């Protein structure tokens, strides 16, 4: 009786199980390296990588889903490593951190951009902020903005393309030099029912791919002014052209990010139709944020940022 010789398994078939594990391992290692080692990337490349870190959730979840489909335990295990690191880094930002309590100051900030005053500002007026900080105020749109807000916000401060409209009295208003070459920041003091709050309104230099030196210079100049300011209660509002996850954002410590303190999610603001990053900020010291949120504004390429503050608690 003859015995049939065993049929050799094709090499292609043998390679498939190996690839089902090897490819996820390589991809997971790359994602882990980006998350854990992003600060090693130099210059503007590193700044751009920092800004996009939250979006690594997309390839991480895609990788995990693919490994589940191929049913390889080892592959699923390695895919969980970057997911765990991402969750440790950004998971706390996903919840709603708003807290109930007293608030005596509601603040809004918006880069007006191409929006017309009426359509854009109606959305902000509906939120009834006490302070409205605007960027990209020009000779063309200033009369319309002033006409729209002047009756409800009798106290105003202007410096170049930055403006502040307030229900509450202002004093000591002056432009501040952020080393941009023209005036794009101001400092003033707001008198609230609970006392005085120093307010900085700023629009820093733009940060583009391969070109962050100007932004970094203006950011450092502004941070230096704020560190030297002795005011116990201070608010910084404006378009800082710096994502919260950007390494250069650290220079503003120990100011507290109102979105991180009492917002929900990442609070991305730009571009308005599908926000990818948050260059617009409300930062404070000496106070407590009760609630922070983002508002879609017709016509602007940014979304507005708002926060409710208790200036008696810090």
C-alpha positions in Angstrom: 0.0 0.0 0.0 1.4 3.4 -1.0 1.4 6.4 1.4 0.8 9.8 -0.1 3.6 12.3 0.5 2.6 15.3 2.6 1.7 18.3 0.5 4.0 21.2 1.4 2.3 24.4 2.6 2.8 27.2 0.1 5.3 29.8 1.3 2.7 32.5 0.7 0.3 30.8 3.1 3.0 30.5 5.8 3.8 34.2 5.4 0.3 35.5 6.1 0.1 34.7 9.8 3.5 36.3 10.3 2.5 39.4 8.4 -0.7 39.6 10.5 1.5 40.0 13.6 4.5 41.8 12.1 2.7 44.7 10.4 0.7 45.6 13.6 3.9 45.4 15.6 5.7 47.8 13.3 2.7 50.3 13.1 2.2 50.1 16.9 5.9 50.8 17.5 5.8 53.8 15.2 2.7 55.3 16.9 4.2 54.6 20.3 7.4 56.4 19.3 5.5 59.4 18.1 3.5 59.6 21.3 6.3 59.0 23.7 9.1 60.6 21.8 7.5 63.6 20.1 9.5 66.1 22.1 12.7 64.8 20.4 11.5 66.1 17.1 13.3 69.4 16.5 12.1 72.9 15.5 9.0 73.6 13.7 8.6 69.9 12.8 8.3 69.1 16.4 5.9 71.9 17.0 3.7 70.6 14.2 3.9 67.1 15.5 2.9 68.3 19.0 -0.1 70.0 17.6 -1.4 66.9 15.8 -0.9 64.5 18.6 -4.5 64.2 19.7 -5.4 63.1 16.1 -3.2 60.0 16.5 -6.3 58.5 18.0 -7.5 57.9 14.4 -4.7 55.6 13.3 -4.5 54.0 16.7 -8.2 53.0 16.6 -7.9 51.9 13.0 -5.0 49.6 14.0 -6.9 48.2 16.9 -9.9 47.4 14.7 -7.8 45.7 12.1 -6.0 43.5 14.6 -9.4 42.5 16.1 -10.6 41.5 12.6 -7.6 39.2 12.0 -8.0 37.6 15.4 -4.4 37.6 16.5 -4.1 37.9 20.2 -0.5 39.1 20.0 -1.4 41.7 17.4 -4.3 43.0 19.5 -2.0 43.2 22.5 0.6 45.4 20.7 -2.1 47.6 19.3 -3.3 48.3 22.9 0.1 49.9 23.8 -0.2 53.2 21.9 -3.9 53.3 22.8 -2.9 53.1 26.5 -0.3 55.9 26.1 -2.8 58.1 24.2 -5.4 57.6 26.9 -3.0 58.5 29.6 -2.0 61.7 27.7 -5.4 62.9 26.5 -8.1 60.8 28.2 -8.7 63.4 30.9 -9.6 66.0 28.3 -12.5 64.0 26.9 -14.8 64.4 29.9 -16.9 67.4 30.9 -15.1 69.3 33.7 -17.6 72.1 34.2 -18.5 72.7 37.9 -21.4 74.5 39.5 -20.7 77.6 41.5 -20.6 81.3 41.6 -19.3 83.1 38.6 -18.9 86.9 38.2 -17.1 87.2 34.8 -18.0 85.7 31.5 -15.4 86.2 28.8 -15.4 85.6 25.0 -12.6 85.8 22.5 -12.8 85.6 18.7 -10.6 86.0 15.7 -13.1 87.8 13.5 -11.3 87.1 10.3 -13.4 87.5 7.2 -16.7 87.6 9.1 -19.0 90.6 9.0 -19.7 92.2 12.3 -23.5 91.7 12.3 -23.6 87.9 11.6 -20.6 87.0 13.7 -21.2 89.2 16.7 -24.9 88.3 17.1 -23.8 84.8 18.2 -21.5 86.3 20.9 -24.1 88.7 22.1 -26.6 85.9 22.6 -24.1 84.4 25.1 -24.0 87.8 27.0 -20.3 87.9 27.9 -19.1 90.7 30.2 -15.9 91.0 28.1 -15.4 90.4 24.3 -11.9 90.3 23.0 -11.6 90.5 19.2 -8.7 90.0 16.9 -8.3 91.1 13.2 -10.0 94.4 13.8 -9.2 96.5 10.7 -10.0 100.0 9.4 -12.6 98.4 7.2 -14.6 96.5 9.9 -13.9 98.6 13.0 -16.9 101.1 12.4 -19.3 98.2 12.0 -17.9 96.3 15.1 -18.1 99.4 17.2 -21.6 100.2 16.1 -22.7 96.6 16.8 -21.2 96.4 20.3 -20.9 100.0 21.5 -24.3 100.4 23.1 -24.0 97.2 25.2 -20.3 97.5 25.9 -19.6 101.1 26.7 -16.0 100.5 27.9 -13.5 99.8 25.1 -9.8 99.3 24.6 -8.0 99.1 21.2 -4.4 98.4 20.2 -3.7 97.9 16.5 -5.8 95.0 15.3 -6.9 93.8 18.8 -9.9 95.2 20.7 -11.7 94.6 23.9 -15.3 95.5 24.6 -16.5 95.5 28.2 -19.6 96.0 30.3 -17.4 96.8 33.2 -15.1 99.8 33.7 -11.5 99.6 32.3 -8.5 101.5 33.5 -4.8 101.7 32.7 -5.1 100.6 29.1 -1.9 100.5 27.1 -0.4 98.7 24.2 2.2 96.1 24.9 5.2 95.1 22.8 5.2 91.5 21.8 8.1 92.0 19.3 6.0 91.4 16.2 6.9 94.8 14.6 3.5 96.4 15.0 0.9 96.7 17.7 -1.1 93.5 18.2 -1.6 93.3 22.0 -2.9 95.3 24.9 -3.1 95.4 28.6 -5.9 96.8 30.7 -7.5 96.4 34.1 -11.2 95.4 34.5 -13.0 96.4 37.7 -15.5 93.7 38.6 -17.9 93.7 41.5 -15.4 91.5 43.3 -12.3 93.6 42.5 -9.8 94.2 39.7 -8.6 91.7 37.1 -5.7 92.5 34.8 -6.5 91.5 31.2 -4.1 90.9 28.3 -5.5 90.6 24.8 -3.1 89.4 22.1 -2.8 88.1 18.6 0.6 86.4 18.2 2.5 85.9 15.0 1.4 83.1 12.8 2.9 79.6 12.9 3.2 77.8 9.6 5.0 74.7 8.5 8.7 75.4 8.8 8.1 78.9 10.1 7.5 79.1 13.8 10.3 81.4 14.8 8.2 84.6 14.8 5.4 82.9 16.8 7.9 81.6 19.3 9.4 85.1 19.7 6.1 86.8 20.3 5.0 84.0 22.7 8.1 84.3 24.8 7.8 88.1 24.9 4.2 87.9 26.0 5.0 85.3 28.6 7.8 87.4 30.0 5.4 90.4 30.4 2.8 88.3 32.2 5.4 86.7 34.5 6.6 90.2 35.5 3.0 91.4 36.1 2.3 91.4 39.9 -1.5 91.4 39.5 -2.9 88.5 41.6 -5.8 88.0 39.2 -5.0 87.9 35.5 -6.6 86.8 32.3 -5.0 86.3 28.9 -7.3 86.1 25.9 -6.7 85.9 22.2 -5.4 84.0 19.2 -2.0 82.7 20.3 -1.4 80.6 17.2 -0.2 77.9 19.6 -2.0 74.6 20.2 -2.4 73.4 23.8 -0.2 70.4 23.1 2.5 72.5 21.5 5.7 72.3 23.5 6.1 76.1 23.4 2.7 76.5 25.1 4.5 75.5 28.4 6.1 79.0 28.5 2.8 80.4 29.6 2.7 78.3 32.8 1.6 78.7 35.5 -1.5 80.3 33.8 -4.4 77.8 33.8 -6.1 76.9 30.6 -9.8 77.4 31.1 -10.7 74.7 28.6 -8.6 72.1 30.4 -9.9 73.3 33.7 -13.7 73.4 33.0 -14.3 72.5 29.4 -15.5 69.3 27.6 -13.2 67.7 25.0 -10.3 69.4 23.3 -12.2 72.6 22.3 -10.6 72.9 18.9 -11.3 76.2 17.1 -9.6 76.2 13.7 -10.5 75.9 10.9 -14.1 76.7 11.9 -15.8 74.1 9.6 -13.8 71.2 10.9 -11.6 72.3 13.7 -8.3 70.4 14.0 -6.4 72.5 16.6 -7.0 75.1 19.3 -4.9 78.3 18.7 -7.5 80.5 20.5 -7.2 80.6 24.3 -8.5 82.0 27.5 -5.9 81.5 30.3 -6.1 82.7 33.8 -4.4 82.9 37.2 -5.8 83.7 40.6 -9.4 82.7 39.7 -11.5 79.6 39.2 -13.1 78.5 35.9 -16.6 77.2 36.3 -17.3 76.5 32.6 -15.5 76.8 29.3 -16.8 76.1 25.8 -16.5 76.8 22.1 -19.0 78.6 19.9 -19.5 78.5 16.1 -19.6 82.0 14.6 -21.0 82.6 11.1 -18.4 83.9 8.7 -15.2 83.5 10.8 -12.6 80.9 10.0 -12.2 80.5 13.8 -14.6 79.5 16.5 -15.0 81.6 19.5 -13.9 80.6 23.0 -15.8 81.4 26.1 -15.4 80.9 29.8 -17.2 81.6 33.1 -14.9 82.7 35.9 -15.2 83.2 39.6 -12.7 86.0 40.4 -13.2 85.5 44.1 -11.8 81.9 44.1 -8.3 81.0 42.9 
